Amino acid sequence: MWDWFVNLLTDILAGLANFCGDWGLAIIILTVIIRLLVMPLMTKSTASSARMQALQPKMQEIQDKYSDDPARMQEELQKFYSENKFNPLGGCLPVIVQMPVFFALFTVARNIGADAHFYNIIPSLSQSASGALAADGFAGGFVYIFIVVAFGILTFLPMVMNMKNMPSEQRGQSLMMGVIMAVMMLWVGWSLPAAVILYYDTSAVWQVVQQKVVTQRVTDKVKAETEAKLADQSVKVDVVRKEHKPRPKKKK
């Protein structure tokens, strides 16, 4: 099954390369196609994340209230999720959908050969920054180092953009997490084929543009709707009407 998927991806890239005349441009076109396909999932993921941020104070309240009774806490949280139609894992699906393509590109980069390039900007899409630096020195490895640095920056940038939607107490933690992730991407990207880095960089640029144009609007709308619903839930009070008893008859 995996070999079939890798061969299919190789054939799709070969077809795109024949159409546009360049393997690097074919990877960019493939990335755009994939991002368009997962865009509805990304919108749902954004809505799920925004809903989680709006619901977080109430969730924390439930956790504090039932901290001594984990079973009751889980029961109340599940009830709360159900009432508010919230799936804690809803934000993971777009990433899971794209992961097979990301990993398959490792093999595809070997299949397309060392001669596959990106308009001579990237001489070989199967080469890595570490390999290019060792083979050709800084002059030959500069472009590979550049796209790897972009790999780290483009990992960090969306996290920074998300911080304005977070409570102030979470921003420091998120900033630290972003720095750690960026450093990890630099370390991982150092030995990745340029084809994989080009795919990720293109996808990350798309993510940044989408976040500025679409994501923020979806986030603001969902958070406003969720907060309004929570406010409405908090003012609802069960009213028990008193039973009307017949008035006692006056004695004559």
N, C-alpha and C positions, 0 to 999 in steps of 0.2 A: 504493500500500500504506500509506504514512504517512498520507495524507488519510483513508483508510478507518479507520485506528486512531484518529485524532483524532476523527472523527465518531462512532465507536463509544463512545469515552470520554465525549464530550459527551452522547450519548443515555443512557448509563448514569447519569451525574450528574443529568441532567434527570429521569430516572425516580426516582432516590433523592430529589431535591429535591421532586418532586410527592408522594412518599410521606411524607416527614418535614416538609415545609413550609418548608425553609430550605436555601439553597445551601451555606452554610458547614458545616452539620451533614452534608449530603450528602457533602462532601469528607472529613469525618472518618470517616463510615461506609465510604466507598470505601477510605480508608487502612487501616482495620481489616480489611476484607475481603482486601485485597492482602497485608497482613502475615500474616494467617492462612494464605493460600495459599502464601506463601514460607517459612513457619515450618519445614517439614521441611528445606528447603535451608539455612536459617539454622542449624539444629541440626548439619547436616553441616559447614557452614562453621566453626562453633565447634569441632567435633571436629577438623577439619583444622588450625585455628590452634593448638589445644592440643597436637596431635601434633607440629606443627612446633617448638613451644617445647621439648618434651621431647627431640626429635631434634637440636636445634640444636648441643649440645656435640659429638655424634658427627659431624655434618656439618662443623663447624669443624675437627675433628681430621683428617678426610679432606682438606679444603682445605689445611690446613697441610702435611700429609704429601706431597701431590702439587702443591705450589705451583709447582714448576719444570716440571711436565708437565700443561698445561691439558687436553689430550685425555684423558689417563689420569684426571685429576680428574673430568671430566664422566662418564667411563665408570663410575668407582667410585660417584659420586653417584647416577647412574641405577640402578645395581645396588642401592644402599642404599635408594632410593625404592621400588624394586620389592619388595625383601625386606620392607619395612615398610608396604607398601600406602599410600604417601603421594603426594599430588598437590600440588605447590607452588602451583597455581592454584586449588585447591579452595575457597579462601575468597572468590574473586571472583564466583562465580556469582550469589549473591543480589543483589548490587549491580547486576550486569549486567541481571538480570531486571527490576529496578525502574526502571532508567534511562529506558526508553521512556515510562513513565507520567509521570515527573518532567518530561521535556522536552515531552511532549504537553500538559501543563497550561499551558504558556505560551500556546499557541494556544487551548485550551479557555477560559482566563480571558478572552480577547477575545470568544469566541463567546457566552459566557453574558451579556455586557453589563455596563454600569456599575451597573445597579440590583441585581445579585445581591449579597447581603450575608450576614453571619453574625449573625443576631438583633440587628441594629443595633449590635452591639459593633464589628464591622468594617463600615463603611458601604458600601464597594465592594470586592469581591474582585478586581476587575481593576486597582485602584489600587496603587501602590507607595509605600514610605515616602518616597522622594524627591519623588514627585509630590504626595502628600498634604501634605507639609511646605511645598512651594512654593505649593500652592493654598490651604491653610487655616491655615497657620502651625503652631506647636507644639501648640496645643489640638486641632486637627483631625488632626494627624499623630502624636499621642502613641501611639495604639493600634498604628499601623503600626510605629513605632520599637520598641515593646515586643516585638512578635512577631519583629522582626528580631534584637533582642538575644537573645531566647530561641533563635533560630536558631543564633547563635554559641555560646551556653552549652551547648545540647543537642548541638552537634557536639563540644565539648570534654569534656563529662562522661563519655561512655562510654570515652574514651581514658584518663581518670584512673582509672576503675573497673578497667580492664584492667591497670593498672600493677602491681598487687599480684601478678599472675601472671607478671611479667617478672623476669629477673635484675636485680640492683641496678645493674649497669653500663649497662643499657639504659634505665633509668627516666628519667634526665636527658634523653637524646635523645628519648624518647617524649613527655616533658612539653613540650619545645621544639616538637616537631612538632604537638602538640595546640594550643598557643598560636597557631602560625602558621595552622593550619587554621581555628581559631575566628575569627581576624582576617580571613582570606580569606572566610569565610562571611558575616561582617558586611558586608564590602565588596560581595560579590556580591548578598547579600540586600537591600541598600539600594535596588536598582532592580528587584527581582523583584515580580511581581504578588502580592497578598496570598493569592490562592488557592494559589500554589505554596508560599509560606512556611507556610501553614496545613497543607498536606499534609506538608511536611517536619517541622514541629514535632510533629504528631500521630505521625508515624512514629518520630521520635526519642524521644518519651515512651514509646512502645511498646517501643522498643529498650532503654531504661533499665530498665523494669519487667521485661522478659524477661531481661535480663542478671542482675538480682537474683534472679529466681525460678527460671530454667531454665539459663541459660548457665553460671553458676558450677558447678552440679552436673555438667553435661556436661564442662566443662573439667577439673574435679578427677578425674572418673572416667577420662577418656581419658588424661590425663597419668600417672595411676597405672598404668594398663594398659600404656602405651607404655614407661614407665621399667622396669616389671617385665620386659617382653619384651626390652629392651636388656640388662638385667642377666642374663637367662637366656642371651642370645646370647654375652655376654662370658665366661661360665664354661664354655661348650661347648668341649671340646678334642678334636681328632681323635686317636684312639688307634689306633696300628698295632700289631697283635699280632705278636709275634715268631714266626717259623716254628719249629715244634717239629721238631728233628732227632733222628733215632733215636740212642739211646745206643750208643756203641761196645761191642761184645761183649768181655768179658774173655778174654784168651788163657789157655788151659789149660796 
